[in-house]
């Protein structure tokens, strides 16, 4: 999966949960009506879809599409590195 596809998948996932049509990259979620309950739903959906674990200390990073994307990319890279190491 390309990074651009990943960002667009995240955008679609967040828009669906928040029931909004568009989500600019750097718009803060609260500015488009995403409250803490939707935030929890977004985190759960990201964890399910991408098989990553987002720690409580990282929740503040899920505040814009770009920040969410950066966190997911970081998690996927870490996961893929660990999988590769365990296969050696």
C-alpha beads as a LAMMPS data file, in Angstrom:
LAMMPS data file: protein, C-alpha beads

88 atoms
87 bonds

1 atom types
1 bond types

-500.0 500.0 xlo xhi
-500.0 500.0 ylo yhi
-500.0 500.0 zlo zhi

Masses

1 110.0

Atoms # bond

1 1 1 0.000 0.000 0.000
2 1 1 1.349 3.417 -0.898
3 1 1 1.514 6.182 1.673
4 1 1 -0.903 8.295 -0.378
5 1 1 -3.410 5.430 -0.379
6 1 1 -2.950 5.035 3.367
7 1 1 -3.679 8.719 3.954
8 1 1 -6.806 8.553 1.803
9 1 1 -7.979 5.393 3.620
10 1 1 -7.527 7.178 6.946
11 1 1 -9.392 10.216 5.626
12 1 1 -12.290 8.007 4.500
13 1 1 -12.358 6.127 7.814
14 1 1 -12.417 9.336 9.867
15 1 1 -14.989 11.011 7.605
16 1 1 -17.263 7.979 7.870
17 1 1 -17.112 7.899 11.668
18 1 1 -17.562 11.666 11.955
19 1 1 -20.250 11.709 9.252
20 1 1 -18.515 14.509 7.343
21 1 1 -17.817 14.832 3.627
22 1 1 -14.312 16.301 3.663
23 1 1 -11.372 16.509 6.033
24 1 1 -8.458 18.827 5.224
25 1 1 -5.051 17.436 6.229
26 1 1 -4.281 19.907 9.030
27 1 1 -7.752 20.767 10.312
28 1 1 -8.096 19.939 13.997
29 1 1 -10.732 17.288 14.539
30 1 1 -12.607 19.403 17.086
31 1 1 -13.042 22.068 14.387
32 1 1 -15.101 19.639 12.295
33 1 1 -17.201 18.409 15.213
34 1 1 -15.230 15.323 16.219
35 1 1 -15.668 14.919 19.967
36 1 1 -13.885 12.627 22.406
37 1 1 -16.343 9.757 21.885
38 1 1 -15.779 9.857 18.131
39 1 1 -12.047 10.054 18.854
40 1 1 -12.244 6.782 20.776
41 1 1 -14.152 5.227 17.882
42 1 1 -11.531 6.506 15.403
43 1 1 -8.668 5.051 17.455
44 1 1 -10.455 1.683 17.745
45 1 1 -11.085 1.626 13.988
46 1 1 -7.444 2.472 13.220
47 1 1 -6.245 -0.282 15.571
48 1 1 -8.591 -2.824 13.949
49 1 1 -7.918 -1.876 10.352
50 1 1 -4.137 -1.604 10.579
51 1 1 -3.440 -4.118 13.366
52 1 1 -1.567 -1.604 15.521
53 1 1 -1.842 -0.609 19.172
54 1 1 -2.175 3.063 20.040
55 1 1 -1.132 3.728 23.612
56 1 1 -3.060 6.104 25.878
57 1 1 -0.056 8.440 25.887
58 1 1 -0.341 8.703 22.084
59 1 1 -4.009 9.650 21.958
60 1 1 -3.232 13.369 21.807
61 1 1 -1.510 12.724 18.481
62 1 1 -4.829 11.729 16.923
63 1 1 -5.960 15.344 16.457
64 1 1 -5.589 16.001 12.708
65 1 1 -5.421 13.788 9.653
66 1 1 -1.716 14.502 9.191
67 1 1 -0.876 13.697 12.817
68 1 1 -2.972 10.524 12.684
69 1 1 -1.280 9.514 9.429
70 1 1 2.202 10.108 10.875
71 1 1 1.383 7.980 13.926
72 1 1 -0.045 5.122 11.859
73 1 1 2.965 5.153 9.504
74 1 1 5.283 5.030 12.513
75 1 1 3.332 2.133 14.033
76 1 1 3.312 0.195 10.757
77 1 1 7.045 0.694 10.266
78 1 1 7.736 -0.498 13.821
79 1 1 5.455 -3.504 13.367
80 1 1 7.017 -4.441 10.031
81 1 1 10.530 -4.134 11.499
82 1 1 9.618 -6.418 14.404
83 1 1 8.056 -8.968 12.040
84 1 1 11.157 -8.937 9.826
85 1 1 13.450 -9.381 12.837
86 1 1 11.440 -12.287 14.179
87 1 1 11.628 -13.998 10.789
88 1 1 15.432 -13.976 10.831

Bonds

1 1 1 2
2 1 2 3
3 1 3 4
4 1 4 5
5 1 5 6
6 1 6 7
7 1 7 8
8 1 8 9
9 1 9 10
10 1 10 11
11 1 11 12
12 1 12 13
13 1 13 14
14 1 14 15
15 1 15 16
16 1 16 17
17 1 17 18
18 1 18 19
19 1 19 20
20 1 20 21
21 1 21 22
22 1 22 23
23 1 23 24
24 1 24 25
25 1 25 26
26 1 26 27
27 1 27 28
28 1 28 29
29 1 29 30
30 1 30 31
31 1 31 32
32 1 32 33
33 1 33 34
34 1 34 35
35 1 35 36
36 1 36 37
37 1 37 38
38 1 38 39
39 1 39 40
40 1 40 41
41 1 41 42
42 1 42 43
43 1 43 44
44 1 44 45
45 1 45 46
46 1 46 47
47 1 47 48
48 1 48 49
49 1 49 50
50 1 50 51
51 1 51 52
52 1 52 53
53 1 53 54
54 1 54 55
55 1 55 56
56 1 56 57
57 1 57 58
58 1 58 59
59 1 59 60
60 1 60 61
61 1 61 62
62 1 62 63
63 1 63 64
64 1 64 65
65 1 65 66
66 1 66 67
67 1 67 68
68 1 68 69
69 1 69 70
70 1 70 71
71 1 71 72
72 1 72 73
73 1 73 74
74 1 74 75
75 1 75 76
76 1 76 77
77 1 77 78
78 1 78 79
79 1 79 80
80 1 80 81
81 1 81 82
82 1 82 83
83 1 83 84
84 1 84 85
85 1 85 86
86 1 86 87
87 1 87 88
